[in-house]
Amino acid sequence: MTDALLPAAPQALEKESDSYFRKGCNPLAQTGRSRLQNQRAALNQQILKAVRMRTGAENLLKVATNQKVREQVRLELSFVNSDLQMLKEELEGLNISVGVYQNTEEAFTVPLIPLGLKETKDVDFSVILKDFILEHYSEDSYLYEDEIADLMDLRQACRTPSRDEAGVELLMSYFIQLGFVESRFFPPTRQMGILFTWYDSFTGVPVSQQNLLLEKASILFNIGALYTQIGTRCNRRTQAGLEGAVDAFQRAAGVLNYLKETFTHTPSYDMSPAMLSVLVKMMLAQAQENVFEKICLPGIRNEFFVLVKVAQEAAKVGEVYQQLHTAMSQAPVKENIPYSWASLACVKAHHYGALAHYFAATLLIDHQLKQGADEDHQEKCLSQLYDHMPEGLTPLATLKNIHQRRQLGKSHVRRAVALHEESVREASLCKKLRNIEVLQEVLSAAHRRSQLKDAQLQEDDDLLDLIEAPDIVSKTEQEVEIILPQFSKVTVTDFFQKLGPLSVFSANKRWTPPRSIHFTAEEGDLGFTLRGNSPVQVHFLDPHCSAALAGAKEGDYIVSIQDVDCKWLTVSEVMRLLKACGQDGVDMKVVSLLDFTSSMHSKCATYSVGMQKTYSMICLAIDDDDKTDKTKKISKKLSFLSWGTNKNRQKSASTLCLPSVGVARPQVKKKLPSPFSLLNSDSSLY
């Protein structure tokens, strides 16, 4: 097998003042995977430089009028294109470096294809988020420096996840955290100025966007890629290892399929719907291959019914790889998928198809129908092995006739030899596959075994009784399927929960700055009631009470009382705070929800690479709720916080209800800008 260094041991959970997340692996660890990722990072920078040179040469060619200059530019452009092609081939070589990810204890197994992690550039959230906290939430941004640092540390850790469940949990926690960040800091009406840059894992070309869609999609891709690396790392010489590999590849397929269905307009080629569809097929094919290996692991007994089952399982693996190779050969995937991947899919399709015919030949030649044998069961199994029997043959007659069994078995052997030869030839045509020693050994051994079987059956009159071997029906006892990502099992704490409940304190709502209100209770009656969950709202405000005269309004959200933050407090907890206030009065801060429609743009332009420019209207539906008639007289006897009489305490139980003040804005599905731009900065990645 190819040389590979042992992977770094997963880092233990590091607590740092009750830290919310696990740390990534040491980016300086000299493991085989880290070296591979560092080579990928260096290649990405070279590709970036070459792409910029090509863009500059193309622009110069457009404006140049001097013929000599144009000829010189064309010559330089040809050199740059040649360099880009060579760099792309080097990147393809990294994508087919399967030996680094395989389990080091395996000696004679067909290698599996893992996905490399997408790389990114550093992002500084601090300035933008601090400004937004001060501007939008009217809070001291320096109080959130630790939370912003935690977010940046979490993102940095996601660049070097450990190759186990802890690494998957790390990426998932960041993906969920991005949902909180998007709701709190990314309003739908403007760009925040934070540029996220990710490199295409197949072409090495960077893609940049100023919204979180690219960031979230790339993290999902890396979750799927990490599952593939976990699957290839499993020990396929044990039952538990093979079951883990099947599960990992099914989960990888589920994450990639979720990415395809959720983020449909990502500008990166490796995350296009067509490419993701192929990757899902590849993960399921590899999972099906592991199912076949799990069945063969205890050893294949030379029994009729066992061989029928194994032949159909092998045919199933060959079928899914043939479908995968067909999908890889279609445009536009064909131009971007590594050629070695398509070649390996073709090799495996022929290889497992040959194994199916070899096992079919063995069950026909090595087993004769004896007295007392279960004829009906064998006849049924043989009839289910084919779509149709060869002309002139029937299942029962073939089982009873030694000559027919032998001739049909020899036809299967010859077809197995032919398919093995095709798999060996296909592997020899690809330079990358020729360098994978274990693959060459597996293919050669299987080919020699079929040739030996064919040589044992050679007779002088073989050509006179030639029968065409029918196709074997594919069948499996474990049909693999995608397993959707289970984000709900990952517990994540919102870093910025101090800002308040997300249902109210989010980027798509606007409020007045906090207003300080000092008032006193008259005879134990505050002049208003409370309603809602966190945060609590002012309700049934008496326009003549002390609070109203001090500036309180119907529907105000109470954010603090006596300098105690109330955003997450319930009605009963706020009530206790108000009760605790003495005769000096109550110091309360409130905010009022503003009408958000005035700041909304009527159109949102969406740009996607390789697609036409489209526009989507952001339609706002405003629910005109029935507002409280403020001219109506409000009796002080209905005051929720009047704790002077038992009558008022009894009536307070009916005032709990959800907030109804403000504009209800439906979720609008809109396309966000996706410009394809190139930036220059160092990208050192694990």
Disulfide bonds with the S-S distance in Angstrom:
none
